[in-house]
Amino acid sequence: MRSGRMLALLMLLGLACGCGGGGSDSGSGGGPAPSSSNTSAACQGNNIVPVTVNGSLCSAGSYPNKPCVAVTVCAPGTSDCQTIADILLDTGSYGIRIFASVLNVPLVPVASGPGSLAECVQFGDGSSRWGPVRTADVILGNEPTVRVPIQVIDTTFGALPSVCQNADRSPIDAGFNGILGVGPLAHDCGSVCAASPAGMYYSCTGSACTASQAPLASQVQNPVALLPYDNNGVTVRLPAVPSGGSPSVDGSLLLGVGTQPNNTPGPVTLFELDGQGNFVTSLNSSTFRSFIDTGSNGLFFPSPSSSALPNCASPNSVWFCPPVATPFCAFAVQEGATGGPAGQVPFQIGNFQNLIASSNRVFPDIGGNMGGDFDWGLPFYLGRSVYIGIEGSASGLGAGPYFAY
């Protein structure tokens, strides 16, 4: 069994449906905030992206709690398109990343000085991705096409920088064909990488690659922020799963927050996020930096008690294995980055080894040990509608970045 996935990005410190607009030639972040006029112009229901957790959109034998979507990628300005499934839905990162080995359409290199732009991006589980940045036309659901820089994951491109020597080389290594990052930020690095080389972006000429700054328009970007409508955030809606798990579940990624009837919240609690997409969680008198992340397949946090919440034996030692007869039950308190309303969240951690011995692959009660932070991974989303507001955009709930449920 593979180790836990924590695909939160480590931050540095189309088919238009006829009643909407045409394709976008935007290469920069931040579409317009939705209004009553562009909401009425959008096609109702065009904002639905189906999600299967360990279901039909995932590859066979996928690791537990893996949410998958399909994304359509086109050569810019053409009808040469390809729909690729087994794309990980990740609300803890930003932008589209697809392995070169599964791409069949030609994309356009993004220039960087005399060469082209490449990127090394590192994730919370210790994995990394390397490859060139290319311009693509992308279709999400039945929304209009958006033009956006994406990362083509390819370790044969140029010379890998030292920080990316462990980069995944194939979909088999990673466990997916690519990533759709739709977290609360618009760019994967932002002003830090725009101002100076920060070890994330590289200018490559031939096989030589040198750390470089990357203007916002050239960075890998959250494609939702570029949509002409439904561009202020996303809504993740997944069904509840019983203790002990289910083989798979189906849900939806709804583009936009409060822009269409299907993504309009009822009464919810909103939590403001800081500039890195983080908030605060308290558990057992300890306070942690926190984030919500569909790309993490468990709840990851420091164990409050090695006796009540011990690690599993190797090779599953990243996971928790409390006694089967007495699962760990607790209440954590979530609070916005700047204070504000607090919400109490009950959760349970079961015995990972016992759970995965079944034929089920979707679990609400698996978790693992992670020092320092509290990662509210996929189990947090099960049985909830979670609304995520993108920075610089507004909805009836308020200004992003935020999450609410």
N, C-alpha and C positions, 0 to 999 in steps of 0.2 A: 504494500500500500504506500502510495506516494505521500510525502510530507504535506502538511497544511499549506494552503495557498493564501498568501497575504499580498494581493496585488494593488495595494495602495501605492501610488507614486511617491517616491521619496523626493520631497520638494527641497529646493536649495535655499538656506540661510546662511433629369429625372423624369421620373414619371409624374408629371403634374396631372391632377385629376380634372382639370378643365375649368374649375371655378376658382382656382388660386392663381398665383403669379407664375411666371415662367422661371426658367433656370437662373441661378445666380452666378455671376462671374466674380463673386467676392473672393478675395484671398486674405482678408483681414478679419479679426475677431469682432464679436459684438453686433448681432443684428438688432433691428429696432425693437424696442419694448412693445409688447402686444397692446392693441387698443380695441375698442368696440368695433371699429371699422374693419381692421384687418382680421379680427376674429370672425366677423360675419362673412368675409370674403373667403376664408379657408373652408375646405371641404370637411364636413363633419365625418369623423372616422378615418380620415387619411393619416392621422397621427398615431396609429396603432402599429407597434412593432411587436409581433408575437415573441414570447420568451418560453423556452422549455428548460426546466431544471432537470438535467440528466434525462432528457427526452429526445424527441425526433430530430431536433436541430443540433444535438450534440453527437460527437463521434462515439462509436461503440466502446464500451469499457472505460468511460470517462470517470475521473475521480469524483468523490461525493460532493454534493451541493455545488454543482457547476451550472450556472445559468447561461444559456446559449441563445444567440440571435443569428439572423442572416442579414448581411449587408450587401448592397449592390454597388459595385465599383465600375466606373466607365473611364475609358480614355478621354481626356478633356475635349469637349466640343464635338463628340462623336456619339453614335449609337452602339459603339463597340463596348458592351457591358458584360459583367460577370457577377452573378449572385453567389456569395460564398457563405456557407453555413459553418457551424462550430466556431463562431466568434464569441468570445467571452464578454458578457455584459459586465462592465466594471464602473461602478459609481465612485471609485476611489482613485481614478486616473482620468486623463484628458486626451482625447483624440483617437484616431484609428491607426492600428498597427496590424499588418498582415504579412505573413511569411511569403517570401518571394516564390517559394516552391509551389504555392497554390494559386498564384496570380497568373492569369493568362492574357491580361490586357496591358498594352503599353502605356506607361505613365510618364509624366514630364519631370525631369530633374529640377529641383529648386536650386537656383544659383547661390553661390557663396564666394565672393571675391572672384578669382580667376577659375575656381573649380565649382563643385557642387556641395550641397549641404548633407551632412549625415548626423546621426544622433546615437548616443549611448544613454539609455534610460534604465534606471535601477528601481527595483520594487522592494516592498517591505519584507518579502519572503527570502531575500537574498539573490533572486534571479535578476537577470538583466537582458535587454534587447539591444541589438546593434543593427544599423542599416541606414541606407540613404533616405532622405526626405524627398518625396515625389508629390507632384500636384495631380489630384484625381477629381473627377466628378463623382459624387456619392449620392445615393438615394436611400433614405430611411423611411420605412413604411411606404406610403404613397404620397409623401411630401414632394415638393419640387426639388429638383437637383441642386446641390450646392457644390461649389468648387472649393477644395480645401487641401492643404498640405497634409499628407499622411506619412507614416513611417513604413517602409518596406523592410521587413526583418530579413537580413541577409548577412551572415558572418563572412561570406566570401567577398564582400565589398570592401575595397581598400584594406588598410592594415588596422586590425582591432586595437584601440587604445588600451592601456594597461587596466583601466577601470572596468573594461568590458570583456576581459579575457574569459569570463565564465558565461558569456552570452549564450542563450539557447540557440541551437543550430537547426532545429527542425520542429514541426508541429508535434512530433512524438516526444521530443525533449520537454516542450512547454505544456503539452496536454490540450492544445487548442490550435486552430488555424490562425487566430488573430484576436485582437482586443478592440472593443468599442468602449472608449472611455468617455462617460457622460456625467462626470462629477460636477461640483458647483463652481469650477473655475473655467475660464474661456480658453486659456493656453496652458501648455504643459510645463512652462517655465516662467513665462511672463517677463516682467521688467528686469529681473536679475540677468537673464540671458541676453536681453536686448541691449543692456548697457555694457556688458563686458564678457569675455570668455569665462565660463563657469564650469567647464568640465562636462557639459551635457551635449552641446552642439559642436560640430567639427566641420572645417572646410577641407575638402578632399580634392586633390589634383593627382590623377593617376592612383597609385596605391598609398601616397603620402597624405595623412590626415592630421590637421593641426587644430587644437581647441580654438573655437571662434565664437564671437557673439552671433546672435540670430535675431533679426528684427521680428516684431510681433507677427507681421504678415507672413513670415517664412516659417514660423514655428508650427509644430503639430498642434492642431486646435480641436476643441470640442465642436463637432459639426452641428450640434443642436443650436448653438449660439448664432450660426450663420443662416438658419432658416428664415424665410421671409415672414412666416407666421409660426406660432407654437415654439418660439425661440427663447423663452424666458426660463426654461428649466425642463425637468422631466418628472414623471410620476411612475413609480415602480409599484406594480400591483401583483402580489403573489398570494395564493391560497394558504390557509393554515394546514399544517401537517401534524398528525398525531405523534405523541411520544413513541419512539420506536421506529418512526420513519415511514416513507412511502417509496415505491420504485421510481416515480417521476411525478412532476407536476407541471401544469401549463399556466402561464400568466401573461402579463402584458407590460411593455414599456410604452407609456403614453407620452408623446412629445408635447411639452407645454404644461403650464400650471395655470388653471383658470381661464384657458383660452378657448375651450370647447366644453360642451356638457359632460363629456366623459373624463375630463381631468379637473373638474371644478371641485375644490375641497368642501367638505362639511366643516363642522367645528373641529379644529385641530390645535395643537400646541406647536408654536414655531420656536426654533432654536437658531440663533444667529451664529455664523461661523466666522473664524478669523481669515486672514489673507491666504492661509494655507489650507483652508477647508476644515479646520479643526474646531472642536468644542471641548467641554469638560465632563468627565464622568467621575462620580464618587462611589466607592465600594469599601465597606468595612473601615470607615474613617480615613481611607486613602483617596487621593485625588489624582486623576490621570488625564493627560491629553488624549483626545478621542477623535474618532472619525467613523462614518458609516460607509460600508464598502461591500457591494455585491460580489466583488472579485475575490474576497476572502471567504473561504468555504467553512469557517467556523467562527465562534466568538473567541478572541485571543486577548489575554490579559494576564498580569502576574497572579500566580496562585496565592490566595490569602491564607492557605493552610495546606501544608504538604501531607497532612494526615487525612483531612477531609477531601482534598482535591489533589491527589498525587498524579504524577506523570505516568503514562503507560510504559510498559517495558519496550525495549528496542525490538523492532525497527520503528515503532510508532511513538517514540518518546517525546515528540513535539505535542502530542495530544494528552488530554486528561483522561484518567481511568479511575474515577471514584468507585467504591464498592458497588457491585451491581444492585444490591438490595437497598442501597441508600444513595441515590443520586444527589448531587450537590444542588441545592436550591437557594437562591439569593435574590435580593432586590438591589439594583443599582440606581443611582440618581443621575440623570442627564441634565446639564445646564448649558446655556449658550455661552459663547466665548467671552461675552461682555456682561455676563450675568443674566438677569431676566427670569422668565418662568423656569421652574424646575419640574421634571417629570420622573416619576418612579417607574422603573422597568423591572418586572419580575422575569427571571430566567432560570433555566435548569440545565445542568451539564450531566449527561449520562456517561456510561463507560464506553469509550470509543471502540475498543476492541470487540466488545460484546455486540455493539450496534452494527458494525460493518460485517459481522459474521453472517448477518441476514442477507436476503436478496435485495433489500432496500438500498437506495442511494441518495435520498433526500431526508435530512435529519434536522429537527429544530433544536437539538440538544447536544451538539458536539462542540467542543472547544479545546483550546490549547494554551500553553504557557508562552507568554511574550513579555519580556521585561519592559517596563516604562510606560507603555501606552495601553489604551483599551480600544480594541478594534471590534466594532459592531459589524460583524460579517453577515453572510447571507441568512443565518437563522433569525436575525433581527427583522428581516423583511417578510418572513413567512407569516401570513395572516394579517398583513397590514397593507394599507396604501401609504406609501412614503413619497412626499413631495420634496423635490430638490430645486432650489432657486439658484440660477447662475449669476455670478457677480456682474454688477452693472446693469442688470435687468430688473424689472418690477412686475409684480403680480398683485392680486387682491390681498395676498398675505403680507406683502411688504417687499423690500428691496433685497436682492441676493448679495452675498451668498447666505443661504439658510437651508435647513431641512425642517420638515414638519410632518406630523402624523396625528 
